[in-house]
Amino acid sequence: MASVAVRRRRRQAGARPALIPVRVVPLLLALAVTAEASAALAQPNLRSTFPGRRVGGGTRGECTARVLAHLVPGSSVYAPGAGGLIGLLEGPSANPAPVAVSFRQVNAAGSSDAARNLLSSRELPASSAGVTLLRLPLKGATVWESSYRCDAGPGDPADPLAMVSSEAPPAVSLLLLEATPADTALQGKLKGLSAFCGKSVACEQLAASFDLTDVISADWPAQLPVRCLP
């Protein structure tokens, strides 16, 4: 009988849930706070390490050398705010090509993968020199890339190397949620630009406003149309 009572007590003891020592609870809370803080600091760290390039294009061929620029700060890192308004500038061309635009999610390590992290992509129709505005429902750190689809049109017959380099280096920017004062100022400029949808703006004024005077040359038109997409 005694052995049966002992076994019964052992079974009852084994059924009790394990208790976390009181001294361990503060440690667990500290680890949770540390994890949240690390996540909060991820985007500010990306601002200083992201290898962006807000002006795309190459050096050879009519298509590949054509200017394509994101309307973002010189660091190519930008927080568009709640409206998600972003813009890009296309230079002049006698044979314009479509623009391929893609958005890729940035993971916790600060990198993105074109195959696995693609959020969305679209192709903008071939257009003359001008500005295109579009909106992106941003939910987290996102890499924005834009490049001309040079393979969609005829190559440059005067430059045989243009056939070899059919794709120009893309314009690459990082879009974040948390805005800096510089981002807020640029948001205002893009919002002001959206008031000219379907109209035109002065080329020199736009270049000065977005610090892109170095990409403007004598062959640019004096007025640039503003195209607004949903």
N, C-alpha and C positions, 0 to 999 in steps of 0.2 A: 504493500500500500504506500509505503514511504517513497519508493522509486516512482510510482505513478504520480504522486503529488509533485515530485521534483520535476518530472518531465512536463507536467501541466504548467508549472511556474515558468519553465524555460520557454515553452511555446508562447505564453502570454508576454513574456519579456521581449521575445523576438518580434512580436506583432506591433510593438510600439514604434512610432515614427522616430527617425533620428532627429535629434534636436541640435540646432546650430548654437555653438557656444556664444554667449553674449559678447565676448570680446571680439568675435569674428565679424559681427554685424557692421560696426563702423568701417572695417576694412573693405567689406563688400560695397558699402555706400560710396566710399572714396574711389574705388575702382570704377563704379558706374559714372560718377561725376567726371573722372579723368577721361573716360571714353567719350562723353558728351562734349567735353572741352576740346578734345582732339578733332572731333567732327566739325566743331564750330570754327576751328583754326585752319581747316583744310583749304577753304577757298582763298583766304588772305595769303597763304603760302603759295598757292598757284599763281597769284598775281606776280610774284617776283621770279618764278622759275619757268613760266610758260614760254616756249620758243615760238612766239607768233610772228606773223608777217602780214600786215594789213594791206599791202600792195602786192598783187600777184602779177604774173606775166613773165615772159622770158626776154631774150635779146634777138632772136632770129624769127623770121617769118611774119607775115602780116597779122596772122591770127595770134600766134604765141606771144608776140611782142606788144600786143594791144593792152593798154592799161586796164586793170580791174582792181578796184580798191574798196575795202570795207570802210564805212564811215564810223570809225571807232578811234579811240585815243592812239597815240603813237606806240604805246606798249602792246597794242592789239588785244588788250583785255578790257572788257566792257560789261557793265551791268545795265541792261535795257529797261529795268523797272517793270512795274505791273502791266503796262501796255504792251511790252514785248516788241516795241518798234525798232527795227534795224534797217540799215540802208547800204547800198553799194553803188559805186560810181563806175561807169563804163566809158572808155575813151573812144575817139572817132575811129572808123574803119570803113573802107569801101566795100568790104565783104564781111559783114558782121556774122558771128556765130552764136549759137545758143549758149547759155550759162548754166552749168551744172552746180547746184547748191545742195550741200548735205549738212546734217547736224548729227553729231555723235556724242553719246553720254561719256562723261569722265568718271572713272571709278574712284574708289577711296584712295588708291595709290597715286592718283593724279595723271593716269594715262588713259588712252582710249584705243579701241580696236575697231577698225573699219568694218570688219565682218560681223562681230558680235554685238557691238554697242551702237549700231546705226539706229537713230531715232526716227528720222524722216529724211527724204530727199525730194527734190523737184528740179525741173528744167525750165528755165526762163527763156522765152522766145528770143531769137536773134533780133537785136535792136540797134539803133544808132546810138551815138554818144548821148549819155543822159544819166539820170539818177533813178534807181528803183527802190521803193520802200516796201517792206513786207513785215508781217507780225509773226512772232514765234511764241507759243505758250510755254515759256521756260519753267521747268520744274527742278532744275539742278544745274551744276556745272556742265557746260556743253561746248564742244568744239565745233565751230562753224567754218566750213571750207567752201570756196567758190572758185570755179575755173571755167575757161571757155571750152566748149566742145569743138575743138578744132577739127576733129575727124568727121564732123557732121557737114562740113562744107568743103569747097575746093581748096587745095593747097596753094602756096605762093609759087608760081612758075619761075619767078626770078631767083628763088632761093631753094635749091634742091635739098638742103639740109632741113628745111621745114617739114619735109615728108618724114624724116627720121624722128624729129622731135615734134610729134603731133599734139602733145599735151604740154601746156605751159604750167610752170609752178603755180599752185593755187594761192589765193589769199587765205590766210588762216588766222582765226581769232578765237579767243576764249570768252564765252558769255557766262556771267555769274549772277547770282541773286542779290548779294549784298552790294549796294552802290556806294561809291566814294563821292565826295563833292564834285570831282571832275566828271564822273559819270552822270550826276544829276544835271550838270550844266550842258552836257552833250545831249541828254534826253530832251532838254528844252529846245535845242537847235533842231533836232529831228522832228519834234512836234511842230515847230514853226515851219519846217520844210513841208510837212504833210498838208499844210494849208494851201500849198501850190499844186496839189494833185491835179493832173490834167492840164497844167499850165507850164510855164518855164521860169527858170531863175538864172540870174547872171552867173556865168561860169567863174569869173574871177572872184566874185563875192562868195560863192560856195566853196571854192578852193581855199580861200583865206579863212573862212569860218571853221573848216574842218582840218586846217593845217596841211593842205595837200597842194600847195602852190608849186612844189618841186616836180609834180607829175604833169603839170599843164604846159603845153607847148603852143607854138604859133598856129598849128593846124587844128586846134580845138575851136568849136563854134562859140560865139559870144554868149549864146543862150542855150541852156540845157533843159530838156523836158523832164518833168517829174512824173514818173510812172508809179502808181500805187497798186499793190496787189493785196488780196485778202490773206 
